Every structure is written in structure tokens, then in C-alpha cells.
Amino acid sequence: MPVIFSIWLGNMVCEHMLERGGLPYYEDLAIRRSNVLYNCIDDSDGFYRTFVNHVDFRSRMQVVFTIRSGEGKDAQLVEKFLERVSD
């Protein structure tokens, strides 16, 4: 027997997404959101650093970055950052 609630909820989500413009809308949204983060990282004068520097290969869904080198004393900054984010 199929799980009716999951099917119904999936249908509702798909209808909502289609009403907003479908895949083109959500692709544009993902690009704009990731650009906000990447611009912040790129404009930080090296305080934040991403591991993928070539624009064509950067992820829109998972922006991975660290603070400075992420090692030694910089690792303490990373820990402080993660503590503040998790609060």
C-alpha cells in the first residue's frame, strides 16, 4: 500500500514550485543565493577562502569555505565561527 501522505505532500510541493515558475525560477534563485555568498568570500581580502576558485566549477547548492588557512591559529577562528553559527 503506498504512503498516501508522502505522495500528496510531494504533489503539493510540485504544484507550489510550478506556480512560482518551475525549474527556471529555482535555478535563478540558486545562482543568486550562491553568488551572494561567493561575492562575500571573494571580497573578504582572504579572510574567508573557498577551495574552488574557478567560477565555472563552483557549486550553487553547497558553498564550502574556511577562515584564512583553517589551520593552526586560524583553526581557532573556525571553531569560534562554528560555535556562533550553532547557537
PDB file of N, CA, C and O in Angstrom:
ATOM      1  N   MET A   1       0.843  -1.174   0.000  1.00  0.00           N
ATOM      2  CA  MET A   1       0.000   0.000   0.000  1.00  0.00           C
ATOM      3  C   MET A   1       0.894   1.246   0.000  1.00  0.00           C
ATOM      4  O   MET A   1       1.787   1.354   0.841  1.00  0.00           O
ATOM      5  N   PRO A   2       0.674   2.186  -0.925  1.00  0.00           N
ATOM      6  CA  PRO A   2       1.520   3.386  -0.985  1.00  0.00           C
ATOM      7  C   PRO A   2       1.265   4.300   0.212  1.00  0.00           C
ATOM      8  O   PRO A   2       0.187   4.302   0.805  1.00  0.00           O
ATOM      9  N   VAL A   3       2.281   5.065   0.539  1.00  0.00           N
ATOM     10  CA  VAL A   3       2.160   6.028   1.624  1.00  0.00           C
ATOM     11  C   VAL A   3       1.492   7.271   1.038  1.00  0.00           C
ATOM     12  O   VAL A   3       2.149   8.095   0.402  1.00  0.00           O
ATOM     13  N   ILE A   4       0.206   7.399   1.252  1.00  0.00           N
ATOM     14  CA  ILE A   4      -0.606   8.440   0.619  1.00  0.00           C
ATOM     15  C   ILE A   4      -0.164   9.842   1.026  1.00  0.00           C
ATOM     16  O   ILE A   4      -0.116  10.744   0.190  1.00  0.00           O
ATOM     17  N   PHE A   5       0.159  10.031   2.303  1.00  0.00           N
ATOM     18  CA  PHE A   5       0.548  11.361   2.757  1.00  0.00           C
ATOM     19  C   PHE A   5       1.784  11.862   2.013  1.00  0.00           C
ATOM     20  O   PHE A   5       1.826  13.021   1.602  1.00  0.00           O
ATOM     21  N   SER A   6       2.792  11.004   1.832  1.00  0.00           N
ATOM     22  CA  SER A   6       4.016  11.396   1.130  1.00  0.00           C
ATOM     23  C   SER A   6       3.731  11.764  -0.316  1.00  0.00           C
ATOM     24  O   SER A   6       4.289  12.734  -0.829  1.00  0.00           O
ATOM     25  N   ILE A   7       2.880  11.011  -0.970  1.00  0.00           N
ATOM     26  CA  ILE A   7       2.513  11.298  -2.356  1.00  0.00           C
ATOM     27  C   ILE A   7       1.760  12.620  -2.435  1.00  0.00           C
ATOM     28  O   ILE A   7       2.043  13.440  -3.308  1.00  0.00           O
ATOM     29  N   TRP A   8       0.804  12.836  -1.535  1.00  0.00           N
ATOM     30  CA  TRP A   8       0.029  14.072  -1.512  1.00  0.00           C
ATOM     31  C   TRP A   8       0.930  15.275  -1.248  1.00  0.00           C
ATOM     32  O   TRP A   8       0.812  16.301  -1.917  1.00  0.00           O
ATOM     33  N   LEU A   9       1.832  15.147  -0.271  1.00  0.00           N
ATOM     34  CA  LEU A   9       2.735  16.246   0.060  1.00  0.00           C
ATOM     35  C   LEU A   9       3.683  16.546  -1.098  1.00  0.00           C
ATOM     36  O   LEU A   9       3.931  17.711  -1.409  1.00  0.00           O
ATOM     37  N   GLY A  10       4.208  15.515  -1.732  1.00  0.00           N
ATOM     38  CA  GLY A  10       5.062  15.704  -2.905  1.00  0.00           C
ATOM     39  C   GLY A  10       4.330  16.428  -4.019  1.00  0.00           C
ATOM     40  O   GLY A  10       4.903  17.296  -4.678  1.00  0.00           O
ATOM     41  N   ASN A  11       3.080  16.082  -4.235  1.00  0.00           N
ATOM     42  CA  ASN A  11       2.257  16.749  -5.245  1.00  0.00           C
ATOM     43  C   ASN A  11       2.060  18.224  -4.908  1.00  0.00           C
ATOM     44  O   ASN A  11       2.136  19.081  -5.788  1.00  0.00           O
ATOM     45  N   MET A  12       1.805  18.521  -3.623  1.00  0.00           N
ATOM     46  CA  MET A  12       1.622  19.912  -3.195  1.00  0.00           C
ATOM     47  C   MET A  12       2.899  20.725  -3.423  1.00  0.00           C
ATOM     48  O   MET A  12       2.836  21.865  -3.885  1.00  0.00           O
ATOM     49  N   VAL A  13       4.038  20.149  -3.105  1.00  0.00           N
ATOM     50  CA  VAL A  13       5.319  20.839  -3.296  1.00  0.00           C
ATOM     51  C   VAL A  13       5.550  21.103  -4.778  1.00  0.00           C
ATOM     52  O   VAL A  13       5.954  22.204  -5.154  1.00  0.00           O
ATOM     53  N   CYS A  14       5.300  20.108  -5.620  1.00  0.00           N
ATOM     54  CA  CYS A  14       5.484  20.288  -7.071  1.00  0.00           C
ATOM     55  C   CYS A  14       4.558  21.368  -7.619  1.00  0.00           C
ATOM     56  O   CYS A  14       4.977  22.181  -8.443  1.00  0.00           O
ATOM     57  N   GLU A  15       3.315  21.387  -7.175  1.00  0.00           N
ATOM     58  CA  GLU A  15       2.380  22.423  -7.627  1.00  0.00           C
ATOM     59  C   GLU A  15       2.856  23.806  -7.208  1.00  0.00           C
ATOM     60  O   GLU A  15       2.791  24.755  -7.990  1.00  0.00           O
ATOM     61  N   HIS A  16       3.333  23.920  -5.977  1.00  0.00           N
ATOM     62  CA  HIS A  16       3.844  25.198  -5.485  1.00  0.00           C
ATOM     63  C   HIS A  16       5.045  25.655  -6.320  1.00  0.00           C
ATOM     64  O   HIS A  16       5.139  26.823  -6.698  1.00  0.00           O
ATOM     65  N   MET A  17       5.947  24.736  -6.600  1.00  0.00           N
ATOM     66  CA  MET A  17       7.138  25.079  -7.392  1.00  0.00           C
ATOM     67  C   MET A  17       6.752  25.507  -8.805  1.00  0.00           C
ATOM     68  O   MET A  17       7.327  26.452  -9.346  1.00  0.00           O
ATOM     69  N   LEU A  18       5.794  24.826  -9.396  1.00  0.00           N
ATOM     70  CA  LEU A  18       5.349  25.193 -10.740  1.00  0.00           C
ATOM     71  C   LEU A  18       4.676  26.561 -10.761  1.00  0.00           C
ATOM     72  O   LEU A  18       4.837  27.318 -11.719  1.00  0.00           O
ATOM     73  N   GLU A  19       3.919  26.882  -9.702  1.00  0.00           N
ATOM     74  CA  GLU A  19       3.280  28.196  -9.616  1.00  0.00           C
ATOM     75  C   GLU A  19       4.303  29.327  -9.548  1.00  0.00           C
ATOM     76  O   GLU A  19       4.041  30.430 -10.027  1.00  0.00           O
ATOM     77  N   ARG A  20       5.453  29.063  -8.962  1.00  0.00           N
ATOM     78  CA  ARG A  20       6.496  30.079  -8.833  1.00  0.00           C
ATOM     79  C   ARG A  20       7.341  30.209 -10.095  1.00  0.00           C
ATOM     80  O   ARG A  20       8.112  31.160 -10.215  1.00  0.00           O
ATOM     81  N   GLY A  21       7.220  29.298 -11.019  1.00  0.00           N
ATOM     82  CA  GLY A  21       7.984  29.397 -12.261  1.00  0.00           C
ATOM     83  C   GLY A  21       8.769  28.152 -12.607  1.00  0.00           C
ATOM     84  O   GLY A  21       9.488  28.136 -13.606  1.00  0.00           O
ATOM     85  N   GLY A  22       8.652  27.121 -11.816  1.00  0.00           N
ATOM     86  CA  GLY A  22       9.299  25.851 -12.121  1.00  0.00           C
ATOM     87  C   GLY A  22      10.811  25.900 -12.003  1.00  0.00           C
ATOM     88  O   GLY A  22      11.367  26.703 -11.253  1.00  0.00           O
ATOM     89  N   LEU A  23      11.462  25.035 -12.752  1.00  0.00           N
ATOM     90  CA  LEU A  23      12.911  24.909 -12.679  1.00  0.00           C
ATOM     91  C   LEU A  23      13.662  26.193 -13.027  1.00  0.00           C
ATOM     92  O   LEU A  23      14.642  26.507 -12.351  1.00  0.00           O
ATOM     93  N   PRO A  24      13.251  26.954 -14.050  1.00  0.00           N
ATOM     94  CA  PRO A  24      13.983  28.189 -14.337  1.00  0.00           C
ATOM     95  C   PRO A  24      14.010  29.152 -13.149  1.00  0.00           C
ATOM     96  O   PRO A  24      15.030  29.792 -12.893  1.00  0.00           O
ATOM     97  N   TYR A  25      12.898  29.258 -12.427  1.00  0.00           N
ATOM     98  CA  TYR A  25      12.844  30.141 -11.258  1.00  0.00           C
ATOM     99  C   TYR A  25      13.808  29.659 -10.182  1.00  0.00           C
ATOM    100  O   TYR A  25      14.563  30.457  -9.627  1.00  0.00           O
ATOM    101  N   TYR A  26      13.792  28.373  -9.882  1.00  0.00           N
ATOM    102  CA  TYR A  26      14.628  27.845  -8.806  1.00  0.00           C
ATOM    103  C   TYR A  26      16.103  27.798  -9.203  1.00  0.00           C
ATOM    104  O   TYR A  26      16.973  27.919  -8.340  1.00  0.00           O
ATOM    105  N   GLU A  27      16.396  27.628 -10.474  1.00  0.00           N
ATOM    106  CA  GLU A  27      17.792  27.703 -10.917  1.00  0.00           C
ATOM    107  C   GLU A  27      18.324  29.117 -10.727  1.00  0.00           C
ATOM    108  O   GLU A  27      19.430  29.303 -10.221  1.00  0.00           O
ATOM    109  N   ASP A  28      17.542  30.112 -11.131  1.00  0.00           N
ATOM    110  CA  ASP A  28      17.948  31.505 -10.962  1.00  0.00           C
ATOM    111  C   ASP A  28      18.107  31.846  -9.478  1.00  0.00           C
ATOM    112  O   ASP A  28      19.046  32.545  -9.099  1.00  0.00           O
ATOM    113  N   LEU A  29      17.201  31.360  -8.649  1.00  0.00           N
ATOM    114  CA  LEU A  29      17.274  31.602  -7.209  1.00  0.00           C
ATOM    115  C   LEU A  29      18.557  31.006  -6.625  1.00  0.00           C
ATOM    116  O   LEU A  29      19.224  31.650  -5.816  1.00  0.00           O
ATOM    117  N   ALA A  30      18.905  29.788  -7.028  1.00  0.00           N
ATOM    118  CA  ALA A  30      20.120  29.139  -6.535  1.00  0.00           C
ATOM    119  C   ALA A  30      21.361  29.916  -6.974  1.00  0.00           C
ATOM    120  O   ALA A  30      22.301  30.074  -6.195  1.00  0.00           O
ATOM    121  N   ILE A  31      21.369  30.395  -8.209  1.00  0.00           N
ATOM    122  CA  ILE A  31      22.507  31.174  -8.710  1.00  0.00           C
ATOM    123  C   ILE A  31      22.648  32.472  -7.920  1.00  0.00           C
ATOM    124  O   ILE A  31      23.753  32.832  -7.513  1.00  0.00           O
ATOM    125  N   ARG A  32      21.544  33.174  -7.702  1.00  0.00           N
ATOM    126  CA  ARG A  32      21.603  34.444  -6.974  1.00  0.00           C
ATOM    127  C   ARG A  32      22.047  34.234  -5.527  1.00  0.00           C
ATOM    128  O   ARG A  32      22.860  35.004  -5.016  1.00  0.00           O
ATOM    129  N   ARG A  33      21.535  33.223  -4.874  1.00  0.00           N
ATOM    130  CA  ARG A  33      21.909  32.965  -3.478  1.00  0.00           C
ATOM    131  C   ARG A  33      23.381  32.592  -3.356  1.00  0.00           C
ATOM    132  O   ARG A  33      24.080  33.108  -2.484  1.00  0.00           O
ATOM    133  N   SER A  34      23.851  31.711  -4.212  1.00  0.00           N
ATOM    134  CA  SER A  34      25.262  31.320  -4.122  1.00  0.00           C
ATOM    135  C   SER A  34      26.177  32.479  -4.475  1.00  0.00           C
ATOM    136  O   SER A  34      27.259  32.605  -3.903  1.00  0.00           O
ATOM    137  N   ASN A  35      25.760  33.333  -5.414  1.00  0.00           N
ATOM    138  CA  ASN A  35      26.580  34.499  -5.756  1.00  0.00           C
ATOM    139  C   ASN A  35      26.732  35.451  -4.579  1.00  0.00           C
ATOM    140  O   ASN A  35      27.789  36.059  -4.413  1.00  0.00           O
ATOM    141  N   VAL A  36      25.697  35.591  -3.762  1.00  0.00           N
ATOM    142  CA  VAL A  36      25.800  36.439  -2.570  1.00  0.00           C
ATOM    143  C   VAL A  36      26.914  35.915  -1.662  1.00  0.00           C
ATOM    144  O   VAL A  36      27.742  36.691  -1.183  1.00  0.00           O
ATOM    145  N   LEU A  37      26.936  34.607  -1.427  1.00  0.00           N
ATOM    146  CA  LEU A  37      27.970  34.023  -0.573  1.00  0.00           C
ATOM    147  C   LEU A  37      29.352  34.113  -1.204  1.00  0.00           C
ATOM    148  O   LEU A  37      30.314  34.514  -0.550  1.00  0.00           O
ATOM    149  N   TYR A  38      29.447  33.737  -2.479  1.00  0.00           N
ATOM    150  CA  TYR A  38      30.756  33.776  -3.139  1.00  0.00           C
ATOM    151  C   TYR A  38      31.293  35.200  -3.237  1.00  0.00           C
ATOM    152  O   TYR A  38      32.500  35.403  -3.107  1.00  0.00           O
ATOM    153  N   ASN A  39      30.434  36.185  -3.461  1.00  0.00           N
ATOM    154  CA  ASN A  39      30.893  37.575  -3.504  1.00  0.00           C
ATOM    155  C   ASN A  39      31.418  38.014  -2.146  1.00  0.00           C
ATOM    156  O   ASN A  39      32.422  38.722  -2.068  1.00  0.00           O
ATOM    157  N   CYS A  40      30.749  37.602  -1.079  1.00  0.00           N
ATOM    158  CA  CYS A  40      31.212  37.914   0.272  1.00  0.00           C
ATOM    159  C   CYS A  40      32.581  37.282   0.526  1.00  0.00           C
ATOM    160  O   CYS A  40      33.474  37.926   1.076  1.00  0.00           O
ATOM    161  N   ILE A  41      32.740  36.042   0.130  1.00  0.00           N
ATOM    162  CA  ILE A  41      34.018  35.342   0.307  1.00  0.00           C
ATOM    163  C   ILE A  41      35.105  36.015  -0.528  1.00  0.00           C
ATOM    164  O   ILE A  41      36.195  36.289  -0.026  1.00  0.00           O
ATOM    165  N   ASP A  42      34.813  36.279  -1.788  1.00  0.00           N
ATOM    166  CA  ASP A  42      35.804  36.871  -2.689  1.00  0.00           C
ATOM    167  C   ASP A  42      36.199  38.289  -2.274  1.00  0.00           C
ATOM    168  O   ASP A  42      37.330  38.710  -2.519  1.00  0.00           O
ATOM    169  N   ASP A  43      35.280  39.029  -1.650  1.00  0.00           N
ATOM    170  CA  ASP A  43      35.546  40.416  -1.246  1.00  0.00           C
ATOM    171  C   ASP A  43      36.111  40.533   0.164  1.00  0.00           C
ATOM    172  O   ASP A  43      36.246  41.645   0.676  1.00  0.00           O
ATOM    173  N   SER A  44      36.446  39.415   0.804  1.00  0.00           N
ATOM    174  CA  SER A  44      36.915  39.437   2.192  1.00  0.00           C
ATOM    175  C   SER A  44      38.428  39.614   2.310  1.00  0.00           C
ATOM    176  O   SER A  44      38.972  39.530   3.411  1.00  0.00           O
ATOM    177  N   ASP A  45      39.108  39.856   1.205  1.00  0.00           N
ATOM    178  CA  ASP A  45      40.576  40.031   1.197  1.00  0.00           C
ATOM    179  C   ASP A  45      41.303  38.847   1.821  1.00  0.00           C
ATOM    180  O   ASP A  45      42.308  39.026   2.509  1.00  0.00           O
ATOM    181  N   GLY A  46      40.801  37.646   1.585  1.00  0.00           N
ATOM    182  CA  GLY A  46      41.465  36.434   2.054  1.00  0.00           C
ATOM    183  C   GLY A  46      41.058  35.969   3.437  1.00  0.00           C
ATOM    184  O   GLY A  46      41.518  34.921   3.891  1.00  0.00           O
ATOM    185  N   PHE A  47      40.190  36.734   4.130  1.00  0.00           N
ATOM    186  CA  PHE A  47      39.754  36.276   5.452  1.00  0.00           C
ATOM    187  C   PHE A  47      38.964  34.983   5.317  1.00  0.00           C
ATOM    188  O   PHE A  47      39.206  34.018   6.041  1.00  0.00           O
ATOM    189  N   TYR A  48      38.019  34.971   4.388  1.00  0.00           N
ATOM    190  CA  TYR A  48      37.325  33.736   4.042  1.00  0.00           C
ATOM    191  C   TYR A  48      37.942  33.212   2.757  1.00  0.00           C
ATOM    192  O   TYR A  48      38.328  33.988   1.884  1.00  0.00           O
ATOM    193  N   ARG A  49      38.035  31.892   2.643  1.00  0.00           N
ATOM    194  CA  ARG A  49      38.657  31.303   1.461  1.00  0.00           C
ATOM    195  C   ARG A  49      37.860  30.089   1.025  1.00  0.00           C
ATOM    196  O   ARG A  49      37.483  29.244   1.837  1.00  0.00           O
ATOM    197  N   THR A  50      37.613  30.020  -0.263  1.00  0.00           N
ATOM    198  CA  THR A  50      36.929  28.855  -0.818  1.00  0.00           C
ATOM    199  C   THR A  50      37.965  27.955  -1.479  1.00  0.00           C
ATOM    200  O   THR A  50      39.032  28.411  -1.889  1.00  0.00           O
ATOM    201  N   PHE A  51      37.642  26.700  -1.574  1.00  0.00           N
ATOM    202  CA  PHE A  51      38.580  25.731  -2.134  1.00  0.00           C
ATOM    203  C   PHE A  51      38.465  25.625  -3.644  1.00  0.00           C
ATOM    204  O   PHE A  51      39.358  25.084  -4.296  1.00  0.00           O
ATOM    205  N   VAL A  52      37.385  26.131  -4.206  1.00  0.00           N
ATOM    206  CA  VAL A  52      37.161  26.094  -5.652  1.00  0.00           C
ATOM    207  C   VAL A  52      37.169  27.534  -6.143  1.00  0.00           C
ATOM    208  O   VAL A  52      36.225  28.285  -5.900  1.00  0.00           O
ATOM    209  N   ASN A  53      38.226  27.910  -6.827  1.00  0.00           N
ATOM    210  CA  ASN A  53      38.381  29.306  -7.239  1.00  0.00           C
ATOM    211  C   ASN A  53      37.838  29.597  -8.625  1.00  0.00           C
ATOM    212  O   ASN A  53      37.493  30.742  -8.916  1.00  0.00           O
ATOM    213  N   HIS A  54      37.753  28.609  -9.475  1.00  0.00           N
ATOM    214  CA  HIS A  54      37.260  28.822 -10.837  1.00  0.00           C
ATOM    215  C   HIS A  54      35.730  28.909 -10.802  1.00  0.00           C
ATOM    216  O   HIS A  54      35.061  27.982 -10.346  1.00  0.00           O
ATOM    217  N   VAL A  55      35.192  30.013 -11.281  1.00  0.00           N
ATOM    218  CA  VAL A  55      33.754  30.296 -11.198  1.00  0.00           C
ATOM    219  C   VAL A  55      32.909  29.195 -11.843  1.00  0.00           C
ATOM    220  O   VAL A  55      31.826  28.883 -11.350  1.00  0.00           O
ATOM    221  N   ASP A  56      33.385  28.614 -12.924  1.00  0.00           N
ATOM    222  CA  ASP A  56      32.600  27.603 -13.642  1.00  0.00           C
ATOM    223  C   ASP A  56      32.409  26.314 -12.848  1.00  0.00           C
ATOM    224  O   ASP A  56      31.503  25.536 -13.146  1.00  0.00           O
ATOM    225  N   PHE A  57      33.248  26.080 -11.846  1.00  0.00           N
ATOM    226  CA  PHE A  57      33.188  24.813 -11.108  1.00  0.00           C
ATOM    227  C   PHE A  57      32.633  24.969  -9.699  1.00  0.00           C
ATOM    228  O   PHE A  57      32.607  23.999  -8.941  1.00  0.00           O
ATOM    229  N   ARG A  58      32.190  26.163  -9.332  1.00  0.00           N
ATOM    230  CA  ARG A  58      31.639  26.384  -8.001  1.00  0.00           C
ATOM    231  C   ARG A  58      30.213  25.837  -7.905  1.00  0.00           C
ATOM    232  O   ARG A  58      29.423  25.945  -8.843  1.00  0.00           O
ATOM    233  N   SER A  59      29.910  25.255  -6.763  1.00  0.00           N
ATOM    234  CA  SER A  59      28.584  24.687  -6.528  1.00  0.00           C
ATOM    235  C   SER A  59      27.581  25.776  -6.191  1.00  0.00           C
ATOM    236  O   SER A  59      27.913  26.745  -5.509  1.00  0.00           O
ATOM    237  N   ARG A  60      26.376  25.618  -6.662  1.00  0.00           N
ATOM    238  CA  ARG A  60      25.290  26.533  -6.308  1.00  0.00           C
ATOM    239  C   ARG A  60      24.589  26.087  -5.035  1.00  0.00           C
ATOM    240  O   ARG A  60      23.920  26.885  -4.378  1.00  0.00           O
ATOM    241  N   MET A  61      24.738  24.832  -4.689  1.00  0.00           N
ATOM    242  CA  MET A  61      23.970  24.267  -3.582  1.00  0.00           C
ATOM    243  C   MET A  61      24.784  24.114  -2.299  1.00  0.00           C
ATOM    244  O   MET A  61      24.222  24.144  -1.204  1.00  0.00           O
ATOM    245  N   GLN A  62      26.103  23.950  -2.423  1.00  0.00           N
ATOM    246  CA  GLN A  62      26.930  23.725  -1.246  1.00  0.00           C
ATOM    247  C   GLN A  62      28.181  24.585  -1.361  1.00  0.00           C
ATOM    248  O   GLN A  62      29.115  24.237  -2.084  1.00  0.00           O
ATOM    249  N   VAL A  63      28.199  25.702  -0.652  1.00  0.00           N
ATOM    250  CA  VAL A  63      29.321  26.629  -0.690  1.00  0.00           C
ATOM    251  C   VAL A  63      30.265  26.255   0.455  1.00  0.00           C
ATOM    252  O   VAL A  63      29.958  26.473   1.626  1.00  0.00           O
ATOM    253  N   VAL A  64      31.410  25.692   0.096  1.00  0.00           N
ATOM    254  CA  VAL A  64      32.381  25.246   1.098  1.00  0.00           C
ATOM    255  C   VAL A  64      33.466  26.311   1.217  1.00  0.00           C
ATOM    256  O   VAL A  64      34.056  26.729   0.222  1.00  0.00           O
ATOM    257  N   PHE A  65      33.721  26.748   2.468  1.00  0.00           N
ATOM    258  CA  PHE A  65      34.743  27.761   2.690  1.00  0.00           C
ATOM    259  C   PHE A  65      35.373  27.561   4.054  1.00  0.00           C
ATOM    260  O   PHE A  65      34.868  26.800   4.880  1.00  0.00           O
ATOM    261  N   THR A  66      36.485  28.254   4.284  1.00  0.00           N
ATOM    262  CA  THR A  66      37.142  28.242   5.579  1.00  0.00           C
ATOM    263  C   THR A  66      37.582  29.655   5.905  1.00  0.00           C
ATOM    264  O   THR A  66      37.431  30.566   5.092  1.00  0.00           O
ATOM    265  N   ILE A  67      38.124  29.831   7.095  1.00  0.00           N
ATOM    266  CA  ILE A  67      38.660  31.124   7.510  1.00  0.00           C
ATOM    267  C   ILE A  67      40.174  31.052   7.377  1.00  0.00           C
ATOM    268  O   ILE A  67      40.830  30.193   7.966  1.00  0.00           O
ATOM    269  N   ARG A  68      40.705  31.969   6.596  1.00  0.00           N
ATOM    270  CA  ARG A  68      42.137  32.032   6.259  1.00  0.00           C
ATOM    271  C   ARG A  68      42.616  30.659   5.822  1.00  0.00           C
ATOM    272  O   ARG A  68      42.084  30.102   4.862  1.00  0.00           O
ATOM    273  N   SER A  69      43.625  30.089   6.513  1.00  0.00           N
ATOM    274  CA  SER A  69      44.136  28.779   6.099  1.00  0.00           C
ATOM    275  C   SER A  69      43.331  27.641   6.717  1.00  0.00           C
ATOM    276  O   SER A  69      43.353  26.517   6.215  1.00  0.00           O
ATOM    277  N   GLY A  70      42.618  27.933   7.811  1.00  0.00           N
ATOM    278  CA  GLY A  70      41.854  26.895   8.503  1.00  0.00           C
ATOM    279  C   GLY A  70      42.705  26.015   9.395  1.00  0.00           C
ATOM    280  O   GLY A  70      42.205  25.055   9.982  1.00  0.00           O
ATOM    281  N   GLU A  71      43.993  26.335   9.503  1.00  0.00           N
ATOM    282  CA  GLU A  71      44.921  25.520  10.294  1.00  0.00           C
ATOM    283  C   GLU A  71      45.598  26.386  11.349  1.00  0.00           C
ATOM    284  O   GLU A  71      45.610  27.612  11.239  1.00  0.00           O
ATOM    285  N   GLY A  72      46.161  25.743  12.372  1.00  0.00           N
ATOM    286  CA  GLY A  72      46.884  26.472  13.421  1.00  0.00           C
ATOM    287  C   GLY A  72      45.980  27.442  14.148  1.00  0.00           C
ATOM    288  O   GLY A  72      44.896  27.076  14.603  1.00  0.00           O
ATOM    289  N   LYS A  73      46.438  28.702  14.259  1.00  0.00           N
ATOM    290  CA  LYS A  73      45.640  29.727  14.943  1.00  0.00           C
ATOM    291  C   LYS A  73      44.334  29.998  14.210  1.00  0.00           C
ATOM    292  O   LYS A  73      43.328  30.355  14.822  1.00  0.00           O
ATOM    293  N   ASP A  74      44.361  29.826  12.898  1.00  0.00           N
ATOM    294  CA  ASP A  74      43.133  30.030  12.116  1.00  0.00           C
ATOM    295  C   ASP A  74      42.071  28.989  12.455  1.00  0.00           C
ATOM    296  O   ASP A  74      40.876  29.249  12.313  1.00  0.00           O
ATOM    297  N   ALA A  75      42.499  27.825  12.898  1.00  0.00           N
ATOM    298  CA  ALA A  75      41.547  26.781  13.284  1.00  0.00           C
ATOM    299  C   ALA A  75      40.719  27.244  14.482  1.00  0.00           C
ATOM    300  O   ALA A  75      39.551  26.876  14.610  1.00  0.00           O
ATOM    301  N   GLN A  76      41.319  28.047  15.356  1.00  0.00           N
ATOM    302  CA  GLN A  76      40.579  28.589  16.497  1.00  0.00           C
ATOM    303  C   GLN A  76      39.480  29.536  16.016  1.00  0.00           C
ATOM    304  O   GLN A  76      38.383  29.555  16.574  1.00  0.00           O
ATOM    305  N   LEU A  77      39.778  30.319  14.981  1.00  0.00           N
ATOM    306  CA  LEU A  77      38.759  31.198  14.406  1.00  0.00           C
ATOM    307  C   LEU A  77      37.619  30.384  13.803  1.00  0.00           C
ATOM    308  O   LEU A  77      36.449  30.738  13.946  1.00  0.00           O
ATOM    309  N   VAL A  78      37.969  29.295  13.132  1.00  0.00           N
ATOM    310  CA  VAL A  78      36.950  28.418  12.548  1.00  0.00           C
ATOM    311  C   VAL A  78      36.062  27.861  13.655  1.00  0.00           C
ATOM    312  O   VAL A  78      34.840  27.839  13.509  1.00  0.00           O
ATOM    313  N   GLU A  79      36.656  27.410  14.761  1.00  0.00           N
ATOM    314  CA  GLU A  79      35.877  26.871  15.878  1.00  0.00           C
ATOM    315  C   GLU A  79      34.947  27.932  16.461  1.00  0.00           C
ATOM    316  O   GLU A  79      33.784  27.642  16.743  1.00  0.00           O
ATOM    317  N   LYS A  80      35.440  29.153  16.646  1.00  0.00           N
ATOM    318  CA  LYS A  80      34.590  30.237  17.156  1.00  0.00           C
ATOM    319  C   LYS A  80      33.436  30.509  16.211  1.00  0.00           C
ATOM    320  O   LYS A  80      32.301  30.702  16.644  1.00  0.00           O
ATOM    321  N   PHE A  81      33.733  30.523  14.899  1.00  0.00           N
ATOM    322  CA  PHE A  81      32.694  30.740  13.899  1.00  0.00           C
ATOM    323  C   PHE A  81      31.616  29.663  14.000  1.00  0.00           C
ATOM    324  O   PHE A  81      30.422  29.962  13.997  1.00  0.00           O
ATOM    325  N   LEU A  82      32.055  28.404  14.089  1.00  0.00           N
ATOM    326  CA  LEU A  82      31.097  27.288  14.155  1.00  0.00           C
ATOM    327  C   LEU A  82      30.280  27.319  15.445  1.00  0.00           C
ATOM    328  O   LEU A  82      29.105  26.952  15.442  1.00  0.00           O
ATOM    329  N   GLU A  83      30.890  27.754  16.541  1.00  0.00           N
ATOM    330  CA  GLU A  83      30.143  27.876  17.798  1.00  0.00           C
ATOM    331  C   GLU A  83      29.052  28.931  17.675  1.00  0.00           C
ATOM    332  O   GLU A  83      27.934  28.727  18.149  1.00  0.00           O
ATOM    333  N   ARG A  84      29.366  30.045  17.050  1.00  0.00           N
ATOM    334  CA  ARG A  84      28.384  31.135  16.893  1.00  0.00           C
ATOM    335  C   ARG A  84      27.253  30.723  15.953  1.00  0.00           C
ATOM    336  O   ARG A  84      26.092  31.063  16.181  1.00  0.00           O
ATOM    337  N   VAL A  85      27.597  29.994  14.906  1.00  0.00           N
ATOM    338  CA  VAL A  85      26.582  29.563  13.938  1.00  0.00           C
ATOM    339  C   VAL A  85      25.636  28.547  14.556  1.00  0.00           C
ATOM    340  O   VAL A  85      24.444  28.539  14.248  1.00  0.00           O
ATOM    341  N   SER A  86      26.159  27.691  15.426  1.00  0.00           N
ATOM    342  CA  SER A  86      25.332  26.620  16.008  1.00  0.00           C
ATOM    343  C   SER A  86      24.447  27.128  17.147  1.00  0.00           C
ATOM    344  O   SER A  86      23.540  26.415  17.576  1.00  0.00           O
ATOM    345  N   ASP A  87      24.690  28.346  17.647  1.00  0.00           N
ATOM    346  CA  ASP A  87      23.857  28.887  18.751  1.00  0.00           C
ATOM    347  C   ASP A  87      22.484  29.261  18.297  1.00  0.00           C
ATOM    348  O   ASP A  87      21.674  29.725  19.100  1.00  0.00           O
TER     349      ASP A  87
END
